[in-house]
Amino acid sequence: MGEFLILSIREKFISIVDNDCLRPSDVIILLEGDGYNRYKHAAGLYKAKLAPLIVFSGGIVNYKFGSYPFSDLEEKLVNIGVDKKVLIHESISLNTREQAEEVFKLAIKNEWKKLILVGSSEHQYRAYLTFLRVLLDKKLDFFLFNSPARNLPWFEKSDWGIRYERLDQEFEKIEKYTELGHLATFNEAIEYQRWKEKLISSL
């Protein structure tokens, strides 16, 4: 018989994030970055009536690194059937931590309790841990759901690199920023998911 290997806490975290219990929510958070690779997924969630609003979070314009402006994404979203009136631009943030802080300011102001986070496959882990750190520090009893953009190429080269190679870079950043206290830990994330699952039936 083959040897049974025990999953690491990181592997368990990845499995949970990749298979989150998505539920109808108040808003979809479309994170700026990775060019045009995320907006179709956000639009799909909106069309499936999983949330009535889309917040595009980010204020950087740098085409070389995949940070495309809201005006570009707004046009594409409208062209595939998203009502322009449901699009909101959070334009202050310049990095993932600031995105989390500014999004939660909007959530508190607008009384949004359930948020769907949309990043790319390799970036979703760090983005979620960053948002969760801010949520926990602010002691917010919000529901944060993961829904990374699907079916993105792993080995195709873009101006900002190859997704497969960026995956290692993302986990290096997770280790670094967790040590600095900027991210929730894997254990904190799993406990949050456990708490969320217990209350999911009321959504």
C-alpha positions in Angstrom: 0.0 0.0 0.0 1.2 3.5 -0.7 2.1 5.9 2.0 -0.6 8.3 3.1 0.7 11.9 3.2 -0.9 14.4 5.6 -1.8 17.7 4.0 0.0 20.8 5.3 -2.0 23.7 6.7 -1.2 25.7 3.5 -2.6 22.9 1.3 -5.7 22.8 3.4 -6.1 26.6 3.1 -5.6 26.4 -0.7 -8.3 23.7 -1.0 -10.8 25.8 1.0 -10.1 29.0 -0.9 -10.5 27.3 -4.3 -13.8 25.8 -3.2 -15.4 28.4 -1.1 -19.2 28.2 -0.3 -20.3 31.1 -2.6 -23.7 32.6 -1.7 -25.7 35.6 -3.0 -24.1 38.8 -1.7 -24.3 42.6 -1.6 -21.4 43.3 -3.9 -18.7 41.9 -6.1 -15.2 43.2 -5.5 -13.2 43.2 -8.8 -9.6 43.7 -8.0 -7.5 45.7 -10.4 -4.6 43.8 -12.1 -3.9 41.0 -14.5 -5.0 43.1 -17.5 -8.4 42.0 -18.8 -8.3 38.5 -17.2 -10.8 39.1 -14.4 -13.7 41.2 -15.6 -15.6 38.4 -17.4 -15.8 36.4 -14.3 -17.1 39.3 -12.3 -19.7 39.9 -15.0 -20.7 36.3 -14.9 -21.3 36.5 -11.2 -23.4 39.7 -11.7 -25.4 38.1 -14.5 -26.0 35.0 -12.3 -27.6 37.4 -9.8 -25.0 36.6 -7.1 -24.7 40.4 -6.3 -26.3 43.5 -7.7 -23.2 45.7 -7.7 -19.6 45.5 -8.9 -16.8 47.6 -7.2 -13.7 47.9 -9.3 -10.9 48.4 -6.7 -7.7 50.1 -7.7 -6.3 53.4 -8.9 -3.1 52.5 -10.8 -2.6 52.9 -14.5 0.3 50.8 -15.6 -0.4 48.7 -18.7 3.1 47.1 -18.7 2.3 45.5 -15.3 -1.4 44.7 -16.0 -2.9 47.5 -14.1 -5.5 48.7 -16.6 -7.7 51.8 -15.7 -11.3 51.6 -14.7 -12.4 53.3 -17.9 -11.1 50.4 -19.9 -12.7 47.8 -17.8 -16.0 49.7 -17.5 -16.3 49.8 -21.3 -15.7 46.1 -21.5 -18.2 45.2 -18.7 -20.9 47.4 -20.3 -20.2 45.8 -23.7 -21.0 42.3 -22.3 -24.2 43.3 -20.6 -23.4 44.8 -17.2 -25.5 47.9 -16.4 -23.2 50.9 -16.1 -25.3 52.1 -13.1 -24.1 49.1 -11.0 -20.4 49.8 -11.5 -18.5 51.7 -8.7 -14.9 52.7 -8.8 -12.8 52.7 -5.7 -9.9 54.8 -7.0 -7.8 55.5 -4.0 -6.0 52.2 -3.4 -2.5 51.6 -4.9 -1.8 48.1 -3.4 -3.7 45.1 -2.1 -3.6 46.3 1.6 -5.1 49.7 0.5 -7.7 47.9 -1.6 -8.8 46.0 1.5 -8.9 49.1 3.7 -10.8 51.2 1.1 -13.3 48.5 0.2 -14.2 47.9 3.8 -14.7 51.7 4.3 -17.2 51.5 1.4 -18.8 48.4 2.9 -19.3 50.0 6.3 -20.7 53.2 4.7 -23.1 51.3 2.4 -23.9 48.5 4.9 -22.7 45.8 2.7 -22.3 42.6 4.8 -21.6 40.0 2.1 -18.7 40.5 -0.4 -17.4 38.4 -3.2 -13.7 38.8 -3.9 -12.5 38.4 -7.5 -8.8 38.1 -8.2 -6.8 35.8 -10.4 -6.0 32.2 -9.6 -2.5 32.8 -8.3 -3.3 36.2 -6.6 -6.5 35.2 -4.8 -4.7 33.6 -1.8 -2.7 36.7 -0.9 -5.6 39.0 -1.7 -8.0 37.0 0.5 -5.5 36.9 3.4 -4.9 40.6 3.1 -8.7 41.4 3.1 -9.2 39.0 6.0 -6.5 40.6 8.1 -8.2 44.0 7.8 -11.6 42.4 8.4 -10.4 40.7 11.6 -8.5 43.7 12.8 -11.6 45.9 12.4 -13.7 43.1 14.1 -16.2 43.1 11.3 -18.8 40.3 11.1 -18.9 40.4 7.3 -19.0 37.4 5.0 -16.1 37.4 2.6 -16.4 34.9 -0.2 -13.6 33.8 -2.7 -14.3 33.5 -6.4 -11.1 33.7 -8.4 -11.4 34.1 -12.1 -11.4 30.7 -13.7 -9.9 29.1 -16.8 -6.9 31.5 -17.0 -3.8 30.2 -18.8 -1.0 29.1 -16.5 1.9 29.0 -18.9 1.1 31.8 -21.4 3.6 34.7 -21.2 2.2 38.2 -20.7 3.9 41.5 -20.3 3.8 41.0 -16.6 5.1 37.4 -16.5 3.9 33.8 -16.5 1.1 32.9 -14.1 2.8 29.6 -13.1 5.9 31.5 -12.1 4.0 34.2 -10.3 2.4 31.6 -8.1 5.8 31.0 -6.3 6.2 34.8 -6.0 2.8 35.1 -4.4 3.6 32.6 -1.7 6.9 34.2 -1.1 5.0 37.4 -0.5 2.5 35.6 1.7 5.3 34.4 3.9 7.0 37.8 4.1 3.8 39.8 4.7 2.5 37.3 7.3 5.6 37.7 9.3 5.1 41.5 9.2 1.5 41.1 10.4 0.0 42.4 7.2 -1.9 39.1 6.4 -4.1 36.7 8.3 -2.4 33.4 8.9 -3.6 30.2 7.3 -5.0 29.0 10.6 -6.9 32.3 11.0 -8.3 31.9 7.5 -9.4 28.3 8.2 -11.1 29.3 11.5 -12.9 32.2 9.7 -14.1 29.7 7.0 -15.3 27.5 9.8 -17.2 30.4 11.4 -18.7 31.4 8.0 -19.8 27.9 7.2 -21.7 27.6 10.5 -23.7 30.7 9.6 -24.1 30.1 5.9 -27.5 28.6 6.1 -28.9 31.9 7.3 -27.9 33.7 4.0 
